[in-house]
Amino acid sequence: MPLKQTTQMKPHHVKLTSGKDLHAGHFVAEFKETIAPWFEPATDATEAKIDQLLDGLGCLSDRPSSNAKLRVLLSSFLLQAQRLQDRIDRKGGSLLIGWPHDESYWRIRSQVGYKVAKKLREALVEHGWMVHAVKAERDLMRDDGNCHGYLISDDVISKGSGLQFQSNRDLIYATKIKHKGKAVNTKVDKAIDKRTEALWDIWGRSPLTYGDQKMSVATRTFGDKALKKGGRFYGPWTTMPKAQRLQCTIDDRQVAEVDITASHPTLLMSISGKAPFQGEFTDPYQIPSLDGIDRGEIKAVINSAIGAGKPVQTQQTRLTRAEGIGKERLADIRKIIIPAYKCLEALRKKDSKDEFYSEHLAWHEVEIMMRVVETLQQPIFILHDCLICQRDTAKDVGLVLQNTFTSYCQENGWTPIKPAFTIEYLTENTAVEDPYEGEFPS
């Protein structure tokens, strides 16, 4: 049954990003989905159905441009509702979706516009498709900002059944910047935009397909106006669970994920010229001197240091808490792990004058990944330190990735390390992972 009344709930600090922190006396609820204009109808029949739904909501007008934006936003809403339901089926949870009220958010983050987003939001509430459930406490445009949460009615899920959607690129910016905690104007560099859009062209010809979803657009998000921090791609496939991504197809062919093993530590080893091993290696997180310490603990401690930009990371972080590492355990293993990875000495504290931390490494990582796709001109989708490609091309993609990584290091005057990587794919609904060795020059 549709939800008929407003749910009364106390205000919560609701972060857009995932996390399980308890801080400042607030409970951190997580939005697994926040409304974003990613999809549009893929067929005339789907467009007609979306228009019928919009008409029922009282949203259609005599303005074609507004109707086009509404189609995109409602299509995206229906798909995101289905993704939330899929998550509930797997892990439990609720149909809670984040919906920003901030006018500047809709002006800066996409070309949908505040008035259109507000019109649809209010119509969905009025007609019982969702109810306001969580109140935002902070301006979304701040670094610690958040947005309102709406609980979607159970019967909304069936409204998108059988409809076919594809990525929308008309209302999405190719590039976004979040500088000093605030989103700023998005059309920042024509050359970078064109480079991103060239990848969209490749992906659009052979979309990453999951059920009735065809995905081919992702936005590059930078952390500074100089465009030297971050730059990772964020889109529909970057938030999908791996189990679903591995069920995707490209041109009706099964996919595989080619994943650099410990991408950021490997980059640091190249930059510093220091590694805890010589010659061939399979996993930088597993070295003989650290036998007895769980791999997950090693990974959490190292990446916490990289995230902060300092080897001496004494405080617990989201990563260490997720591994169940208490304060005493952290103090004990940090004294063993950090000295073993001398490459961490290349880090410089975040926000310091000569800072060098995870956001800078991510920029180099993305550059390498983009070069692989640009070299091969194949439908290879970028997911941070991972490439999603057709399974029968995965090994070749992995070898090109290794060569590209090595040549990029040489180009920058770093140690020409060859990274280890894995190829993961499904066999009879079971995930299989094949490791491939890397090499640090002796």
C-alpha positions, 0 to 999 in steps of 0.5 A: 500500500502507498505510504499515506502520512509523514513519518515522524523521526528525530533529526539524524546526521545523515552522511552521503558517503558510507561509514559506520562512525559514531561522532559528535553524539550523532548516529550516522545513518547511511544513504545507500542511494542518493537521487542522481539523474543518471538514466533515461528511457531507452525505448519509445515504449518506456518513454511512453510509460514514464510519461504516463507515470509523470502525468499521473503525478501531475508533473507533465507540462507544455515545456519539452525541456522540463519534461525531458528532465523529469523523465530522466529524474523519474527513470533514475528514481525508479532504478535506484528504488530497485537497487535499494530493493535488491540490497534489502533482498541481499542484506536487509535494510530499508528503501531510504533514499537521499534527496537534496533540498539545497538549490545550489546542489541541483544547480552545480551537480547537474543540469536538472535544476532545482525547480524540476527536482523540487516539483518531482519530489513534492509530487512523489510525496503528495501521491504517496510514492515516498514520505519524508523520514530523515531531516538534514542538519547541515548544508549539503554543499559543505564537506560534512553536509548531508541531505534529507531522507525519504522512505519509498513505498513498497509498491513503487518497485513494481512501477519500474518493472519491465522498463528499459533504461540507458545512461543519460549524458545530456544532464550530467557534467563530465567533470566536477570539482569539490574544493575545500569541502564545497562543490564549485562550478563544474565546467572547468576544463574543456580538454578534460571534459572532451577526454572524458566524453571520448570515453563516454563515446566508447562506452556508449557504443557497447554499454555495460548492461545489467538487466534492463540497465545500459550504463555508459556515463560516469563523472570525473570528480576532482578534489581541487581547482588545479585538477591534481587531486582525485579525478576518479570516475563516479557513475552507476556501476561504481556503486553497484555491489560486485556480485551484480557487476560480475553479472553484467555483460558487454555486447552480450558477453560476460565481464571480468574485473581486472584489478591492480593488487594494492594500487596505492601502495604499489604507486608509493613503492614506485615513487619512493623506490622502496619496497618490502620485497625484491623481484616477483610478488603477488600481493604487496599486503603479504610479506614474510616479515609480517607473517602472523598479522592478518592481511586485512589488518595490514591493508587497513593500517597502510591505507589509513596512513595513506589517507591521512598522508602520514605514516604515524597514524595513531588514531583509529579510522573507519578502515581499522574499525571495520577490521575490528582493530582496537586501540591496543591492537592498533598500537601493537601492529602499527609498530611492526607494519609501518617500518616494513613499508618504508615507501610510506615515508613519501607521504606528506600530511593532508592539508600541509604545504607539501601535502601528498596523500591518497587523493594525489595517488588516485589522480595518477591511478586514474591517468593510468586507467584512462590510458589503457582504455584510450590505447585499446579503444575497447569498451573497458569501464573504469572503476577506481583501480579496476577495469571492467571488460569482456572476460575473454579479453581480460588477460590481454587487458591486464598485460596492457595495464601492467605495461602502461603502469610501468611506462607511466612510472618511467615517464615520471622518473620513478622506479619502473615497477610492474604491478600485480593484478587479479582477474575476477569473473563468474563461473556457474554463479561462483566468483573465481579470482586468478592472480598474476604476478608483478615485479619490483626491479632488483 
